[in-house]
Amino acid sequence: MRKPAKEQAALWLEQATADLAAAQWASQGKFFANACFGAQQAAEKALKSVLYGAGERHVFGHSTLELAQRAAGLDARLGDEALLDACRRLDKHYLTTRYPNELPGSYPHALYTRGEAEQALSDARAVLDLCAAILAERFRG
């Protein structure tokens, strides 16, 4: 049996929050590629929480940009250009952070920097905070 939209959204948002915490932990340990990927995952799941909260039954895709654009139909704040730019940056971390053959001449752990991790964490936090606010407004009461 499928969970109600509010419960489904809460599960996805909780996992997004946990992913962001893990990404912050990875950054503190100087695993910057892992931090960037975790940040991308946190934003992806936060955006999916909004779509599930709106009653969607199956939310597919990994592009935070595409998910935000889709969810902007539910809340215009998700279409804000600064938020979309954050999603564009996060999407760049989906593959290159994980696979050694995605980057020429090296591998992710050797190439990702603290600055990239900090930016990714900041971008993911912006997405997650907005999604949490949207869900709180939607399910108020």
Rosetta blueprint (number, residue, H / E / L):
1 M L
2 R L
3 K L
4 P L
5 A H
6 K H
7 E H
8 Q H
9 A H
10 A H
11 L H
12 W H
13 L H
14 E H
15 Q H
16 A H
17 T H
18 A H
19 D H
20 L H
21 A H
22 A H
23 A H
24 Q H
25 W H
26 A H
27 S H
28 Q H
29 G L
30 K L
31 F L
32 F H
33 A H
34 N H
35 A H
36 C H
37 F H
38 G H
39 A H
40 Q H
41 Q H
42 A H
43 A H
44 E H
45 K H
46 A H
47 L H
48 K H
49 S H
50 V H
51 L H
52 Y H
53 G H
54 A L
55 G L
56 E L
57 R L
58 H L
59 V L
60 F L
61 G L
62 H L
63 S L
64 T H
65 L H
66 E H
67 L H
68 A H
69 Q H
70 R H
71 A H
72 A L
73 G L
74 L L
75 D L
76 A H
77 R H
78 L H
79 G H
80 D L
81 E H
82 A H
83 L H
84 L H
85 D H
86 A H
87 C H
88 R H
89 R H
90 L H
91 D H
92 K L
93 H H
94 Y H
95 L H
96 T H
97 T L
98 R L
99 Y L
100 P L
101 N L
102 E L
103 L L
104 P L
105 G L
106 S L
107 Y L
108 P H
109 H H
110 A H
111 L H
112 Y L
113 T L
114 R H
115 G H
116 E H
117 A H
118 E H
119 Q H
120 A H
121 L H
122 S H
123 D H
124 A H
125 R H
126 A H
127 V H
128 L H
129 D H
130 L H
131 C H
132 A H
133 A H
134 I H
135 L H
136 A H
137 E H
138 R H
139 F L
140 R L
141 G L
